[in-house]
Structures are given as structure tokens and as C-alpha cells.
Amino acid sequence: MYSPTHIYYMNTIQCNQRCTKCSHWKYKDKADRLPTENVINGILSIPTVEELCIVGGEPLLFKDEIYRILDGISEKRIRTVIITNGVPMDSNFIREVSKFNIHIVVSIDTMDREFWKFVRGANSYDKVFSNLEYAVNYLSSAEISIQSVLSKETEPHIKAVGEYAKEKGVYHSVQDYISEGFEGSWTTLENKEVHIPDEEQQCYAADRNLSIVQNGDVYTCFQQNWIPECNKPLGNLNSQKMIEILSSNYAKEVSAKMRVCNLSCKVLKCNTKN
């Protein structure tokens, strides 16, 4: 049976910013929301799970759902990572989630106020940094970090973000930009590829990752449909139990194809060994 350790839940495609690096903000969720108890039960039914990552869109648009998930899985030692643009990350949210085993990742791509408007498509600089200052002071360094996306446009700005993170005593990670799947207007840096020897497994997401989207569809990863003959989901949590989905022959077939998959999404770092 497919036995993932890292679960990714995209609880919405909707966003409250108009970032130029992606086009998620242009869309609305098309299906009814997956019942929160289905998400919780699905996670709890996988004994190998170590970490849950809640992403969007902007996941904090559905804070109450996040609170229910955190409470529902609290019986297990599962760390929950929440990736946010920082706009809805107010003091009430920080105090509430601090009761659980969490890590908040705040997206910051520039320290320049004017360039911020290009990045976000909105004048949210003061709001985000006000929220971030509160979070940094309230949470421990193990509970919050900053992530930047590296592209030709943001390359001159990344160093300043790193310096800010160092000043605040929080970890700063840098993620390479890819346009596929995000449909943004940023430019990928040249020669950004991950080279793994042919005799080694090419994609470790096959043994580690599982992705759930807002309508209940379950995939090995959000890029699974890029793989030939793997475009349909493994199953759907509205009509199936997680154990049924992960035990299917199709799940085994997709996993086998992923092990030799060498797509460009590998630079996202979620599917390499280290």
C-alpha cells in the first residue's frame, strides 16, 4: 500500500492578493468544500504520516476549517505547516494555532515597498509586516519561517529578505520559481535543474507525498497529472475511504511511474531526497 509521510492539503484555490507570480487569484473553487471530518479521518487513517502542509490559494481564508483540522489531528504527533501570504495572519489566528504543533511559513519576496506592489498586485506591505512582527514575537523560531521565490524579477531582492529574517531570528528558505502550474508572469532563472544519476530514484515524492484538493480528489502530488497516463486522481474522499484509495492498483502504478519521473517540478525541492 502507498504509505505517505507528508500530506499536502490545498484547501482552496482562492486568494486575497493578486500576485504576479501565479494566477490562482483569478479563480474560484468550483466544487462544494470537502467536509472537514473527511480530511481529518483521511489523515488519521494513515499511520505513517509525519507532517501535514496546508496550502492555497490563501489557506487562511478558511481559518475555522484550519482550527478544526488542527484539533482533529492533535492526538497524533503530526506537525502542521501552514503557508500564507500573511495578510489574514492576525494576532487572533497566531494565538489560536500556537496551541498546536504548527509551523507557519510566510511568503516574502521583497523588502522594497514599491516593488511589493508589483509582486502582490496590492498595497498590503504594512499589513503583512505588522502581522509578521507579532507572529515572530509570539511564536518560537521553530514555529515560524519566511520563504522567498527566486526568479529573475526577485533575484535582486532576496538578499534583503534574508537579512530581515536573520535579524528576526527566523529561518529563511528560497524556492526556485517555475511557471508551469502557476501561470504567472515571472521569469524562471536559467539552468535551474536538479540532476540525479540515472541509476537512482528520480522522484522521492513517490514514496513520501500525498496531496488532497478542496473537492476531495487525492493525488500523489499536485503535479501528478503531468505524468503520462496519470492524469486522473487516485480517488476522492467524498466517496471513498483513504485506505481504499491508497491500496488501489492505480496508486501503485502512479507511484512506480513517479519513481522514474524527471519533470521540471523537481526544482520545487518537495520531491528530492534531501
SVG drawing of the C-alpha trace seen along z (x, -y; Angstrom):
<svg xmlns="http://www.w3.org/2000/svg" viewBox="-21 -52 46 55">
<polyline fill="none" stroke="black" stroke-width="0.4" points="0.0,0.0 1.1,-3.5 2.4,-4.9 3.0,-8.6 4.7,-10.6 3.9,-14.1 0.3,-15.2 -0.4,-18.4 -3.9,-19.8 -4.9,-22.6 -7.9,-23.8 -8.7,-26.5 -7.5,-27.9 -8.9,-31.3 -6.6,-34.1 -6.9,-37.6 -3.9,-39.0 -3.2,-39.4 0.4,-38.2 2.1,-38.3 3.9,-35.0 0.7,-33.0 -2.8,-33.2 -4.6,-31.4 -6.3,-34.6 -8.2,-34.7 -10.2,-31.5 -12.9,-30.4 -13.4,-27.0 -15.7,-25.2 -16.9,-22.3 -18.5,-22.1 -16.0,-22.0 -14.7,-18.7 -16.2,-18.1 -13.6,-18.8 -14.2,-15.5 -13.3,-13.7 -9.9,-15.5 -9.3,-14.6 -10.3,-11.0 -8.3,-10.6 -5.2,-11.9 -5.7,-9.8 -6.2,-6.6 -2.6,-6.8 -0.2,-5.5 2.9,-6.8 2.0,-10.5 4.6,-12.8 3.6,-16.2 0.6,-18.0 1.1,-21.1 -1.9,-23.3 -1.6,-25.4 -3.7,-27.5 -4.5,-29.9 -4.6,-31.5 -5.5,-28.8 -6.2,-31.3 -9.4,-32.4 -10.8,-29.3 -9.4,-29.7 -12.2,-27.9 -11.5,-24.8 -7.8,-25.0 -8.7,-25.2 -10.9,-22.1 -8.2,-20.2 -5.5,-21.0 -7.8,-20.0 -8.9,-16.8 -5.3,-15.5 -3.9,-16.8 -4.0,-13.2 -1.2,-12.3 2.3,-13.8 1.8,-15.4 3.4,-18.7 1.2,-21.1 2.9,-23.6 0.7,-26.4 1.9,-28.5 0.4,-32.0 0.8,-35.4 0.5,-36.9 -2.5,-39.2 -5.1,-37.2 -2.4,-36.1 -3.7,-38.4 -3.0,-38.1 -6.1,-36.0 -5.0,-33.4 -1.5,-33.2 -2.7,-32.8 -5.2,-30.1 -2.8,-28.0 0.0,-28.3 -1.8,-25.8 -0.9,-23.1 2.2,-21.5 2.5,-24.1 4.9,-25.9 3.9,-29.0 5.6,-29.8 5.1,-33.4 5.8,-34.3 8.0,-37.4 9.7,-38.1 10.9,-41.7 11.6,-44.3 11.1,-47.1 7.7,-48.8 7.2,-49.8 8.3,-46.5 6.0,-44.9 3.0,-46.3 4.3,-44.6 4.8,-41.3 1.5,-41.2 -0.7,-43.3 -1.9,-45.0 -0.6,-47.6 -0.5,-45.1 3.1,-45.8 2.2,-47.4 -0.5,-44.8 1.8,-41.8 4.8,-43.1 2.6,-44.2 1.2,-40.6 4.7,-39.2 6.2,-41.2 3.5,-40.0 4.0,-36.4 7.8,-36.5 7.5,-37.9 4.7,-35.5 6.0,-32.2 9.3,-30.4 11.8,-30.2 10.8,-26.6 7.2,-27.7 7.7,-30.4 9.9,-31.0 10.0,-33.1 10.1,-31.8 11.0,-33.7 10.5,-32.7 13.6,-33.2 13.1,-34.5 14.8,-37.0 12.5,-39.6 13.1,-38.9 16.7,-37.9 17.9,-41.5 15.6,-41.4 16.2,-38.0 19.3,-39.1 17.5,-41.8 14.7,-39.4 17.4,-37.0 18.9,-39.8 15.5,-40.7 14.9,-37.0 18.3,-36.8 17.6,-40.0 14.4,-38.5 16.0,-35.1 13.8,-33.1 14.8,-30.6 14.7,-31.9 14.2,-29.4 14.4,-30.2 12.2,-28.3 13.0,-28.4 10.2,-29.8 8.6,-27.6 5.8,-28.9 4.2,-25.5 1.1,-25.1 1.1,-28.6 0.6,-30.6 2.4,-33.7 4.3,-36.4 7.7,-35.9 10.8,-34.6 12.5,-31.4 16.2,-31.7 18.2,-29.8 19.9,-26.5 17.8,-25.7 17.7,-21.9 18.1,-19.1 20.4,-16.3 20.0,-12.9 22.1,-10.0 20.1,-7.7 20.7,-4.7 19.0,-6.4 15.3,-7.0 14.4,-10.3 11.4,-11.5 11.2,-10.8 7.7,-12.3 6.6,-8.8 7.4,-7.3 6.6,-10.3 3.9,-12.8 0.2,-12.7 -2.0,-15.7 -5.6,-16.4 -7.5,-19.2 -10.6,-21.1 -13.1,-19.0 -11.8,-15.8 -9.6,-14.5 -6.5,-12.7 -3.2,-12.7 0.3,-11.6 1.4,-15.2 -0.1,-18.3 1.9,-17.7 0.8,-14.1 -1.3,-14.9 1.8,-16.0 2.9,-12.3 1.6,-10.4 -1.4,-8.2 -1.6,-9.6 -4.0,-12.5 -6.9,-11.1 -6.9,-11.3 -6.1,-8.3 -9.6,-8.7 -12.0,-11.1 -12.5,-11.4 -16.2,-12.3 -17.0,-8.8 -14.0,-6.6 -12.0,-5.8 -8.4,-6.8 -7.3,-3.2 -9.2,-2.2 -7.6,-5.0 -4.0,-4.1 -4.5,-0.4 -5.6,-0.6 -3.6,0.8 -3.8,-2.6 -2.0,-4.1 0.8,-1.5 1.1,-2.3 1.3,-6.0 3.9,-5.5 6.0,-3.4 5.9,-5.9 6.8,-8.7 10.0,-7.0 11.4,-7.4 9.8,-10.7 12.2,-13.6 9.9,-16.6 10.9,-20.2 8.9,-20.5 11.8,-18.8 13.3,-22.2 10.5,-22.7 12.5,-20.5 9.5,-18.6 10.4,-15.6 14.2,-15.1 15.9,-13.0 17.4,-15.8"/>
</svg>
